[in-house]
Amino acid sequence: RSSDVFLGLPINIATYATVCHILAKVTGMVPRRLIYMGGDVHLYSNHVEHAKVLVSRESKPLGTFDITDSKLDFHAGQWDLLDPYTLMSSLTGYTHWPRIAVKISV
């Protein structure tokens, strides 16, 4: 997968992790790890200084993501990811640094 490591990759990881949790929930399994392989992972030159700021920050404790809706039933097909009331979830214990504003490269 091609990936803009500064802007695209973080949202890709969050999305893939969410899908991993959804699949685990609807199949009655426990999510364990997410393995990502990138083929064209790149950093645009106008993002280099911003990326240096990002990697200089200390890590903060990870939050906990939980899908709380018990109405998800994969086998009955009773779930719609576009309906915000179908997927009830919570993220607790998450804190973040101030955002780093950059322009998207094209």
C-alpha positions in Angstrom: 0.0 0.0 0.0 1.3 3.5 -0.8 1.2 5.8 2.1 2.0 9.4 3.0 3.7 8.5 6.3 3.0 11.9 8.0 -0.7 12.5 7.1 -2.1 9.3 5.6 -0.5 6.5 7.6 -1.8 7.6 11.1 -5.5 7.7 9.9 -4.9 4.4 8.0 -3.7 2.7 11.2 -6.6 4.1 13.2 -9.1 2.9 10.5 -7.5 -0.5 10.2 -7.4 -0.9 14.0 -11.1 0.1 14.2 -12.0 -2.5 11.5 -10.0 -5.1 13.5 -12.0 -4.4 16.6 -15.3 -4.5 14.7 -14.4 -7.9 13.1 -13.4 -9.2 16.5 -16.6 -8.0 18.1 -18.9 -9.4 15.5 -17.2 -12.8 15.4 -16.7 -13.1 19.2 -13.0 -13.0 19.1 -10.4 -10.8 20.8 -8.3 -8.3 18.8 -4.6 -8.9 19.4 -2.4 -7.1 16.9 -2.4 -5.2 13.7 0.3 -5.9 11.2 0.9 -3.3 8.5 3.1 -3.6 5.4 3.8 -0.5 3.2 5.1 -0.6 -0.3 5.6 3.1 -1.1 5.8 4.7 2.3 7.0 8.3 1.8 7.4 11.7 3.4 6.9 14.8 1.3 9.7 17.4 1.5 7.3 20.1 2.8 6.5 17.9 5.8 10.0 17.1 7.0 10.2 19.8 9.6 6.7 19.0 10.9 7.7 15.3 11.1 10.8 16.2 13.2 8.5 17.9 15.7 6.3 14.9 15.8 9.0 12.3 16.4 10.6 14.6 19.1 7.5 14.3 21.3 7.4 11.9 24.2 4.9 9.1 23.8 1.7 9.3 25.9 -0.1 6.4 27.4 -2.3 4.5 24.9 -6.1 4.8 25.3 -8.5 1.9 25.4 -11.0 1.4 22.6 -14.1 -0.6 23.2 -17.2 -1.4 21.1 -20.0 -1.3 23.5 -23.0 -2.0 21.3 -24.3 -5.6 21.8 -26.6 -5.3 18.8 -23.9 -6.1 16.3 -24.6 -9.5 14.8 -22.3 -10.4 11.9 -24.1 -13.6 11.0 -27.6 -12.0 10.9 -26.3 -9.1 8.8 -27.7 -6.6 11.4 -25.1 -4.0 11.2 -24.5 -0.9 9.1 -21.1 0.9 9.7 -22.5 4.0 8.1 -25.2 4.2 10.8 -23.6 5.9 13.9 -26.2 4.2 16.2 -25.2 0.7 15.0 -21.6 1.0 16.2 -21.5 2.4 19.7 -17.9 2.7 20.9 -15.8 4.5 23.4 -12.2 5.7 23.6 -11.0 6.2 27.2 -7.7 7.3 28.7 -6.5 8.9 25.4 -4.6 12.2 25.5 -2.8 13.9 22.6 -0.3 16.6 21.8 -1.5 19.8 20.1 -2.1 19.2 16.4 0.6 20.0 13.8 -1.0 21.9 10.9 0.4 21.1 7.5 -0.8 21.4 3.9 -1.6 18.3 1.9 0.9 17.6 -0.9 -0.4 16.6 -4.3 
